[in-house]
Amino acid sequence: MKYIFTLILFYTICLTGFAQQEGYEIGQSVQNFTLANESGKSVSLSDFTAGKAVVVVFVNEICPNSRLYQKRLRDLAATYANQGVTFLFVNPRISLELGGAQAKTLADKVPAESANLPLLPDSEQKVSRQFGATKTPEAFVLQNQNGSFVLKYKGAIDDNPQLETSVRQAYLQNALDAVLANKPVSTAEKHATGCMIKRY
């Protein structure tokens, strides 16, 4: 009996640890984080409590999928800026970066858009682990509720990485429209496809 109790306790601890590694679930409050931008200026989630929402997007310029989404993400950020929404582009390391020249060749096959996104390097992968982000690109919509941020959507930006004109389901845009209208997000989670974020 004691052995069974010990076994159950062991599995409970393991499962708890696993759940903690998965990041935030829909409806959970998101803790503050701080990263330095490429100019060395600190940027914190708490800087944006005057707005209605923050979108945290994990991107990496070596990742072909991220490169395909650069224009779409810039356009979304510009569209929603005057509606109280801030986009933060977090830049974690991805497994492709370990491939050196081979990774660069793969990335070059998908030309980046003309202007780069303003990136927040996540060199120690702290923020990607905090959110449970696994791919680039992957988006998280945080609604401001009385100064605290609550996760309302996580996952893919839309259903067609290759061709913007063939998108049928704009998951991120739909989630933002619902949040700004104080309505439930119909699709609150959608599996993201892209490059694997490296785990140390």
C-alpha positions in Angstrom: 0.0 0.0 0.0 2.8 2.3 0.9 4.5 1.5 -2.4 1.3 2.4 -4.4 1.0 5.7 -2.5 4.6 6.5 -3.2 4.1 5.7 -6.9 1.0 7.9 -7.1 2.8 10.7 -5.4 5.7 10.4 -7.9 3.5 10.5 -10.9 1.5 13.5 -9.5 4.8 15.4 -9.1 5.9 14.4 -12.6 2.6 15.5 -14.1 2.7 18.8 -12.2 6.1 19.5 -13.5 5.0 18.7 -17.0 2.0 21.0 -16.7 4.2 23.8 -15.5 6.4 23.4 -18.5 3.5 23.8 -20.8 3.0 27.5 -20.1 -0.3 29.3 -19.8 -3.8 27.9 -20.4 -6.6 30.0 -21.9 -8.1 32.2 -19.1 -5.0 32.3 -17.0 -3.3 35.5 -15.8 0.0 36.2 -17.5 2.9 37.3 -15.3 5.0 40.3 -16.2 8.2 39.8 -18.2 11.0 42.2 -19.3 13.3 41.9 -22.3 15.8 44.3 -23.9 15.2 45.4 -27.5 17.9 45.4 -30.1 18.9 48.9 -28.9 19.3 47.7 -25.3 16.1 49.4 -24.0 14.1 47.4 -21.6 10.5 46.5 -22.6 8.1 45.0 -20.1 4.6 43.6 -20.5 3.6 46.0 -17.6 4.4 49.0 -19.8 1.2 48.4 -21.8 -1.5 48.4 -19.1 -3.1 51.5 -20.6 -4.0 49.5 -23.7 -6.8 47.0 -24.3 -4.6 44.0 -25.4 -1.1 42.8 -26.1 -0.2 40.3 -28.7 3.0 38.4 -28.0 4.3 36.7 -31.1 7.3 34.4 -31.1 9.2 34.8 -34.4 12.7 34.1 -35.7 14.1 35.5 -39.0 15.9 32.3 -39.8 12.7 30.4 -39.8 11.1 30.2 -43.2 7.6 30.3 -41.7 8.4 33.4 -39.8 9.7 35.1 -42.9 6.4 34.2 -44.7 4.4 36.0 -42.0 6.5 39.2 -41.7 4.2 41.4 -43.9 1.0 40.0 -42.4 2.3 40.6 -38.8 3.4 44.2 -39.7 0.0 44.8 -41.3 -1.9 43.4 -38.3 0.2 45.5 -35.8 -0.5 48.7 -37.8 -4.2 47.9 -38.2 -4.8 47.4 -34.5 -2.4 50.0 -33.1 -5.1 52.7 -33.0 -7.5 50.3 -31.3 -5.4 49.9 -28.2 -3.5 46.8 -29.2 0.3 46.4 -28.9 2.3 43.7 -30.7 5.5 42.4 -29.1 7.7 40.3 -31.3 9.8 38.0 -29.1 12.8 36.4 -30.8 13.8 33.0 -29.3 16.5 30.7 -30.7 15.3 27.9 -32.8 16.8 24.5 -33.6 17.5 25.6 -37.2 20.1 28.0 -35.9 22.3 25.1 -35.0 22.5 24.1 -38.6 24.8 26.9 -39.6 25.2 27.3 -43.4 22.5 24.7 -44.1 20.0 26.7 -42.1 20.9 29.9 -43.9 20.5 28.3 -47.3 17.0 27.0 -46.2 16.0 30.5 -44.9 17.3 32.2 -48.1 14.8 30.1 -50.1 12.1 32.1 -48.5 13.0 35.8 -48.9 12.2 38.0 -45.9 9.8 40.9 -46.4 11.3 44.3 -47.1 11.3 45.6 -43.5 12.2 43.6 -40.4 10.0 43.3 -37.3 11.1 45.1 -34.1 12.5 42.1 -32.2 12.9 41.5 -28.5 15.7 38.9 -28.3 14.9 36.0 -25.8 18.4 34.7 -25.7 17.9 32.6 -22.6 14.5 31.3 -23.8 12.9 32.6 -20.5 9.8 34.1 -22.1 9.2 31.3 -24.5 9.3 28.8 -21.6 7.0 31.1 -19.6 4.4 31.1 -22.3 5.0 27.5 -23.3 5.7 28.6 -26.9 7.1 25.7 -29.1 7.1 27.1 -32.6 7.9 30.2 -34.6 5.7 31.9 -35.5 3.2 31.4 -32.6 0.9 34.1 -31.2 -0.6 34.8 -27.8 -3.4 37.3 -27.3 -3.5 38.9 -23.8 -6.5 40.9 -22.8 -6.0 43.7 -20.3 -8.5 43.2 -17.4 -8.1 46.0 -14.8 -4.3 46.1 -15.2 -3.8 42.4 -15.4 -3.3 40.4 -18.6 -5.4 37.3 -19.3 -4.6 34.8 -22.1 -7.5 34.7 -24.6 -5.9 33.0 -27.6 -2.7 31.0 -28.4 -1.5 29.4 -31.6 -1.4 29.9 -35.3 -1.8 33.2 -37.0 -4.0 31.8 -39.8 -4.5 28.6 -41.8 -2.2 29.3 -44.7 1.5 30.1 -44.1 2.4 29.9 -47.8 -0.2 32.3 -49.4 -1.9 35.2 -47.7 -4.6 35.5 -50.4 -5.7 31.9 -49.7 -6.3 32.3 -46.0 -9.7 31.0 -45.0 -9.4 31.2 -41.2 -7.6 34.3 -39.7 -7.3 32.9 -36.2 -5.3 35.8 -34.7 -7.4 38.5 -36.3 -10.7 36.9 -35.3 -9.4 36.5 -31.7 -8.4 40.2 -31.6 -11.8 41.3 -32.9 -13.6 39.2 -30.3 -11.4 40.5 -27.4 -11.9 44.1 -28.5 -15.7 43.5 -28.6 -15.6 41.8 -25.2 -17.0 38.6 -26.7 -15.8 35.0 -26.3 -13.1 33.9 -28.7 -14.7 31.2 -30.8 -11.4 29.4 -31.6 -9.2 30.1 -28.5 -6.4 27.7 -29.4 -5.0 26.5 -32.7 -1.9 24.4 -33.2 1.0 26.5 -34.6 3.2 25.2 -37.4 6.7 26.4 -38.0 10.2 26.0 -36.6 10.8 24.4 -33.3 12.0 26.7 -30.5 15.2 25.3 -29.0 15.1 24.2 -25.4 18.2 24.3 -23.2 
